[in-house]
Amino acid sequence: MLPHFELSQPKSLSEVFGSLAAGKGRPFAGGTILVPDLRGGSETSRRFISLAQIDALRYIKHEETGTTMGSGTTIADILKDQGMVSAAPALVAASDIFAGAMVRTAATVGGNICCGSPSADTVPSLLTLGAAVTLCSEKETRKVPLNEFFLGYKKLILRPDELLTAISWRPLQPGSAHLFYKLARRKGDAITVTGVSVMIAVSGNICSEVRIALGSVAPTVFRADQAEDLLRGQILTSELIEKAAKAAADQCRPIDDNRASAAYRLQTAEALVRRLLTQAWQKASTT
């Protein structure tokens, strides 16, 4: 059974910001994380602000300058939007294996980001898009690179009076490949053991840009910047990719849990980075 709690149900963003400023509780959207945590006892807060009626947070806009997605956009919305196939291929791939069909209709991108979990499936793909998040309060709006949003395990740069309202990113460059792979104990509806996303852009047979993000192998999802530095501006050989994969694994700080050992996560992180870099390089080189 769920414990007793207080619930505010504002009907506009201004009401939401007012409730946050007044300290009336924590915001939530689909509740796909909150409800299990309440039932299991890991969630101790008892005052919440529902975003279910805030339609202004649920949209996807594709423009020449890039894509902007409201934080209330559901995983199912991503899969229905045809423009996402070219705007964010790895995000579509992550959404396609996100939990089960019923959860995808309720779970939101903003909620998946703000849960702060290292196994959040949308975050690696958004990091490799170079995404930024818009944070709004009653008095201020600021834009923060997603790479700076996570401070530690379930610790965010988000202030108590702020709401994540949008996620945005620039278009992928011509000659780009954007990939994601989730390793889990079964094909569907399972928490990630190791998650990897890679973006490679090729110009004149040179790797002009590269981003590598890993999930479930550290306290937060993170960019493997040391591995990226090895590849940027280079022709990617198998030896260089191998070196980058090892550098990415060196940045991991995995734990043992009931899904996998830390040693297994390190091994699979290196193997998956190697695999996705190879696939992305081949795909981008022939685009």
For each residue, the residues with C-beta under 8 A, 3 or more apart:
1: 39
2: 5 35 38 39
3: 38 46
4: 46
5: 2 38 45 46 47 48
6: 25 46 47 48
7: 25 48 49 50
8: 19 24 25 47 48 49 50
9: 50 52 53
10: 15 16 18 19 49 50 53 54
11: 15 53 54
12: 15 16 54 56
13: 16 17 54 56 57 136 163 165
14: 17 18
15: 10 11 12 18 19
16: 10 12 13 19 20 27 49 51 54 163
17: 13 14 20 21 136 137 138 161 163
18: 10 14 15 21 22 138
19: 8 10 15 16 22 24 25 49
20: 16 17 23 24 27 49 137 138 160 161 162 163
21: 17 18 137 138 161
22: 18 19
23: 20 160
24: 8 19 20 47 49
25: 6 7 8 19 45 47 48 49
26: 45 47 48 49
27: 16 20 48 49 50 51 163
28: 31 34 48 49 50 51 111
29: 50 51 52 57 71 72 108 110 111
30: 74 103 106 107 108 111
31: 28 34 35 106
32: 35 36 99 103 106 107 111
33: 36 37 107 111 115 117
34: 28 31 37 38 43 48
35: 2 31 32 38 39
36: 32 33 39 40
37: 33 34 40 42 43
38: 2 3 5 34 35 41 43
39: 1 2 35 36
40: 36 37 43
41: 38
42: 37
43: 34 37 38 40
44:
45: 5 25 26 48
46: 3 4 5 6
47: 5 6 8 24 25 26
48: 5 6 7 8 25 26 27 28 34 45
49: 7 8 10 16 19 20 24 25 26 27 28
50: 7 8 9 10 27 28 29 53
51: 16 27 28 29 54 57 72 163
52: 9 29
53: 9 10 11 50
54: 10 11 12 13 16 51 57 58 72
55: 58 72
56: 12 13 59 70 72
57: 13 29 51 54 70 71 72 73 110 165
58: 54 55 70 72 73 74 77 108
59: 56 68 69 70 73
60: 67 68 69 70 73 77 78 81 83 84
61: 67 68 69
62: 67 83 87
63: 66 67 68
64: 171
65: 170 171
66: 63 168 169 170 171
67: 60 61 62 63 83 84 87 88 168 169 171
68: 59 60 61 63 166 167 168
69: 59 60 61 73 78 109 166 167 168
70: 56 57 58 59 60 73 110 165 166
71: 29 57 108 109 110 111 113 163 164 165 166 167
72: 29 51 54 55 56 57 58 108 110
73: 57 58 59 60 69 70 77 78 108 109 110
74: 30 58 77 78 104 105 106 107 108 109
75: 78 79 95 98 99 103 104 105 107 108 109 112 122
76: 79 80 101 104 105
77: 58 60 73 74 80 81
78: 60 69 73 74 75 81 84 88 91 92 95 109
79: 75 76 84 92 95 96 104
80: 76 77
81: 60 77 78 84
82: 85
83: 60 62 67 86 87
84: 60 67 78 79 81 87 88 91 92
85: 82 89 92
86: 83 89 172
87: 62 67 83 84 169 171 172
88: 67 78 84 91 92 125 126 129 169 172 178
89: 85 86 92 93 178 179
90: 93 94 124 125 128 129 178 179 180 197 198 199
91: 78 84 88 94 95 122 125 126 129 180
92: 78 79 84 85 88 89 95 96
93: 89 90 96 97 125 179 180
94: 90 91 97 98 121 122 124 125 180 182 195 197
95: 75 78 79 91 92 98 104 121 122
96: 79 92 93
97: 93 94 121 182 187 188
98: 75 94 95 103 104 107 121 122
99: 32 75 103 104 107 188 189
100: 103 104 188 189
101: 76 104 105
102: 105 106
103: 30 32 75 98 99 100 106 107 189
104: 74 75 76 79 95 98 99 100 101 107
105: 74 75 76 101 102
106: 30 31 32 74 102 103
107: 30 32 33 74 75 98 99 103 104 111 112
108: 29 30 58 71 72 73 74 75 111 112
109: 69 71 73 74 75 78 112 113 122 167
110: 29 57 70 71 72 73 113 114 164 165 167
111: 28 29 30 32 33 71 107 108 114 115
112: 75 107 108 109 115 120 121 122 123
113: 71 109 110 120 122 123 126 133 146 149 164 167
114: 110 111 156 158 164
115: 33 111 112 120 154
116: 120 150 153 154 155 156 220
117: 33 120 154
118: 153 215 216 217 218 219 220 221
119: 191 192 195 215 216
120: 112 113 115 116 117 123 215 221
121: 94 95 97 98 112 124 182 192 195 215
122: 75 91 94 95 98 109 112 113 125 126
123: 112 113 120 126 127 146 213 215 221
124: 90 94 121 127 128 180 195 196 197 213 214 215 221
125: 88 90 91 93 94 122 128 129 178 180 197 213
126: 88 91 113 122 123 129 131 146 167 169
127: 123 124 130 131 146 147 197 211 213 221 222 223
128: 90 124 125 178 197 198 199 211 212 213 223
129: 88 90 91 125 126 169 172 178 199 211
130: 127 145 169 170 211
131: 126 127 145 146 167 168 169
132: 143 144 145 146 167 168 169
133: 113 143 144 146 149 164 166 167
134: 141 142 143 164 165 166 167 168
135: 141 142 143 144 157 158 159 162 163 164 165
136: 13 17 140 141 162 163 165
137: 17 20 21 140 141 159 161 162 163
138: 17 18 20 21 161
139:
140: 136 137
141: 134 135 136 137
142: 134 135
143: 132 133 134 135 168
144: 132 133 135 148 149 157
145: 130 131 132 148 149
146: 113 123 126 127 131 132 133 149 167
147: 127 223
148: 144 145 157
149: 113 133 144 145 146 156 157 158
150: 116 155 156 157 220 221 222
151: 155 156 157 220
152: 155 219 220
153: 116 118 219 220
154: 115 116 117
155: 116 150 151 152
156: 114 116 149 150 151
157: 135 144 148 149 150 151
158: 114 135 149 162 164
159: 135 137 162
160: 20 23
161: 17 20 21 137 138
162: 20 135 136 137 158 159
163: 13 16 17 20 27 51 71 135 136 137
164: 71 110 113 114 133 134 135 158 167
165: 13 57 70 71 110 134 135 136
166: 68 69 70 71 133 134
167: 68 69 71 109 110 113 126 131 132 133 134 146 164
168: 66 67 68 69 131 132 134 143
169: 66 67 87 88 126 129 130 131 132
170: 65 66 130
171: 64 65 66 67 87
172: 86 87 88 129 176 178 199 201
173: 176 201 203 208 209
174: 287
175: 201 202 203 284 285 287
176: 172 173 199 200 201 202 209 284 287
177: 198 199 200 279 280 281 283 284 287
178: 88 89 90 125 128 129 172 197 198 199 280
179: 89 90 93 197 198 199 276 279 280 283
180: 90 91 93 94 124 125 195 196 197 198 276
181: 195 196 197 272 275 276
182: 94 97 121 192 194 195
183: 192 193 194 195 268 272
184: 187 190 191 192 193 259
185: 190 193 259
186: 189 190
187: 97 184 190
188: 97 99 100
189: 99 100 103 186
190: 184 185 186 187
191: 119 184 216 259
192: 119 121 182 183 184 195 215 216
193: 183 184 185 216 259 260 264 265 268
194: 182 183 214 215 216 217 260 265 268 269 272
195: 94 119 121 124 180 181 182 183 192 214 215 216 221
196: 124 180 181 212 213 214 215 269 272 273 276
197: 90 94 124 125 127 128 178 179 180 181 211 212 213 276
198: 90 128 177 178 179 180 210 211 212 213 273 276 277 280
199: 90 128 129 172 176 177 178 179 209 210 211 280
200: 176 177 207 209 210 231 236 277 280 281 284
201: 172 173 175 176 207 208 209 210 284
202: 175 176 205 206 207 208 281 284 285 287
203: 173 175 206 208
204: 208
205: 202 235 285
206: 202 203 233 234 235
207: 200 201 202 210 231 232 233 234 235 236 281
208: 173 201 202 203 204 232 233
209: 173 176 199 200 201 232
210: 198 199 200 201 207 228 231 232
211: 127 128 129 130 197 198 199 223 228
212: 128 196 197 198 223 224 227 228 244 248 273 277
213: 123 124 125 127 128 196 197 198 221 222 223 224
214: 124 194 195 196 217 218 221 222 224 248 251 252 269 273
215: 118 119 120 121 123 124 192 194 195 196 221
216: 118 119 191 192 193 194 195 254 265
217: 118 194 214 252 253 254 265 266 269
218: 118 214 221 222 251 252 253 254
219: 118 152 153 253
220: 116 118 150 151 152 153
221: 118 120 123 124 127 150 195 213 214 215 218
222: 127 150 213 214 218 251
223: 127 128 147 211 212 213 228
224: 212 213 214 227 228 247 248 251 273
225: 228 229 251
226: 229 230 247 248 250 251
227: 212 224 230 231 244 245 247 248 251 273
228: 210 211 212 223 224 225 231 232 244
229: 225 226 232
230: 226 227 234 240 243 244 247
231: 200 207 210 227 228 234 236 240 241 244 277
232: 207 208 209 210 228 229
233: 206 207 208
234: 206 207 230 231 240
235: 205 206 207 240
236: 200 207 231 240 241 277 281
237: 240 241
238: 241 242 278
239: 242 243
240: 230 231 234 235 236 237 243 244
241: 231 236 237 238 244 245 274 277 278 281
242: 238 239 245 246 274
243: 230 239 240 246 247
244: 212 227 228 230 231 240 241 247 248 273 277
245: 227 241 242 248 249 270 271 273 274 277
246: 242 243 249 250 270
247: 224 226 227 230 243 244 250 251
248: 212 214 224 226 227 244 245 251 252 269 270 273
249: 245 246 252 266 269 270 273
250: 226 246 247
251: 214 218 222 224 225 226 227 247 248
252: 214 217 218 248 249 265 266 269
253: 217 218 219
254: 216 217 218 262 265 266 269
255: 262
256: 260 261 262
257: 260
258:
259: 184 185 191 193
260: 193 194 256 257 264 265 268
261: 256 264 265
262: 254 255 256 265 266
263: 266 267
264: 193 260 261 267 268
265: 193 194 216 217 252 254 260 261 262 268 269
266: 217 249 252 254 262 263 269 270
267: 263 264 270 271
268: 183 193 194 260 264 265 271 272
269: 194 196 214 217 248 249 252 254 265 266 272 273
270: 245 246 248 249 266 267 273 274
271: 245 267 268 274 275
272: 181 183 194 196 268 269 275 276
273: 196 198 212 214 224 227 244 245 248 249 269 270 276 277
274: 241 242 245 270 271 277 278
275: 181 271 272 278 279
276: 179 180 181 196 197 198 272 273 279 280
277: 198 200 212 231 236 241 244 245 273 274 280 281
278: 238 241 274 275 281 282
279: 177 179 275 276 282 283
280: 177 178 179 198 199 200 276 277 283 284
281: 177 200 202 207 236 241 277 278 284 285
282: 278 279 285 286
283: 177 179 279 280 286 287
284: 175 176 177 200 201 202 280 281 287
285: 175 202 205 281 282
286: 282 283
287: 174 175 176 177 202 283 284
